[in-house]
């Protein structure tokens, strides 16, 4: 194990001692990589935080509207899962640099879980959708195959399927 510095501060202050002992690329390239990864991670953290806030607002409204306890339990479970992922990435202190793909995966899951909870909360406070009879007549503008003009689609639909290909490993009938 290499210990490059005992000072607790940003490794970017001394890239040559903190990073280049293991990463054999130029200081400028390392700093550019860090900036790209951290900017991308910060954007995902912001998106996850917006999704979290939207979800918390929807959850509060669902509770105020009298959502049943089992629905609230499911909402709270989704909230905990989403919050844990967001908190983990936000608090691990590298802004994604040491595990950028894992950070992105966790933030994507946080966003997804927040949006799942938000959708569930909105459904819990919304009235049930009315039952609507589906139309039984054909959809206007779609021509049945038998009434279609001659052309490749009609012939293709009306043609019998091709015979099965002979099995290459089967013995020939003649011999």
N, C-alpha and C positions, 0 to 999 in steps of 0.2 A: 504494500500500500504506500502510495506517495503522499506525503504531506508537503504541500507547497507553501503554505502560509498559515500562521495561527491567528491572524487578525480576523475578527468577525466584521466583515464589511463586504461590499460588492466585489466579486472577482474581476469585474470589468475595470476597476481602478488600476489593476496591475495584471493585464492579460498575459504578459510574458511569463510571470511567475505562477499565476493561478491556473491558466488554461493551457498555455503552450508547452507545459511539461508533459502533457498527454496528447494534445491536439496539434499535430504538425502542419499547421497552415498559418498563413500570415495573420498578423494582429488585425488588420483591416477586414479580412475575410471573416474572422471569428466575430468581430463586432457587428458586421453586417448580418451574419447568421442569427446572432442573438437578437438584434433589433427586429428582424423579420419574424422570428418565432414569437417573441414577446408581444409584438404588435398584433399578430394573429390571435394569440391567446387572450390578450386584453379585449379584443373585439368579441371573442366568444364568451368571455366572462360577462361583458356588458349585455350581450344577447340573453345569456342565461339569467342574469339579474332581472331583465325586463320580463322574461317569461315567468320568473318566480313571482314578481310583483303582480302581474296579471292574474296568476293562479291564486295568490293569496286574496286578492280583491274578489275573485269569483267564489272562492271558498267561503269568505265572510258573508257574501250575499246569499249563497245557498243555505248557510246555517240560519241566517235571519229569515229566510223564506220558509223555514221549517223542514229542511231536508231530513230524511229518516236517519237514525243513528248508524245503521249499517253502511249507508252511503257516506256519511261523515267519517266513519272509520277508514273506509277505502281512500277517501280524499286525504286524510291525515297520513296514511301510509305512503301515498304517492308524494306528498309534501316532504316527508322525512327523507325519502330516497333521493328526491331532486335536490334538496337542501344539502344533504351530506356530500353529494358529488360536487356541487358548486363550492361549498366551504373547503373541501379537501384541496381543490386546485387553487383557490384563492389564497389559502393559508400556507401552501407548501414552499413558497418564497422564491421559486425560480421563474415564475410566470411562464411555465411550460418548457423552459430551455432544456432541462435534463431528460425530459420524457414528453416531447411535444405531441407525439401521436396519442399517447395515453391521456394527456391532458385534454386534447381535442375530443377524444372518445368520451371521457367523463363529462365534459361540458355538453356534448351533443346529447348524451343520456339525460343530463339534468334538464336541458331544454325540452326534450321529448316527454319526460315524466311530468314536468310542469304543465305542458300543453295537454297531456292526457287528463291531469287533474282538473285543469280549467274546463275542458270539454265536459267532463263528468259533472262538475259543479253547475255549469250552465244548464245541462240536461236536468239536473235535480231541481232547479228552481223554475224551469220552463213548464208550461202546461203540456200535457200529452198531445201529440200530433193527432189531428182528426183522421179517422179511417176513411180512405178514399178508394172507391171502386176503380180498378184498373180498366182501361179501355179494352174491349174485346175485338173491335174492328182493326184492320191492318193500319199500320202507321202511314199517313198520307205522304206521298213522295217516294215510297219504296215500291218498286215494280216486282211482282212475282216473277220467278224465272220463266214460267211458261208464257208470260205475256211480254217478255223482254224482246227487243229487236235482235235480229240475227247478229252474231258477233262472237268473239272468243269466250265471253262469259257464259252465254247461253249454251254454246256447243260444249264447253267444258263441264257445265253442270248437268247437261243431258247425256253426255257420253258415258258408256258403261265403264266400270273400272278395268284397268289393264289386268291381264292374267298374271298370276304370281310367277316370279322368276324361278327358273329351275334351280334346285339346290345343287351347288357346285360339288359338294361332297357325296351326293347320292349316286349310286351306280346307274349307268345308262340302261334303259329298258331293252335296248337291242343287244346288249351284250356281254 
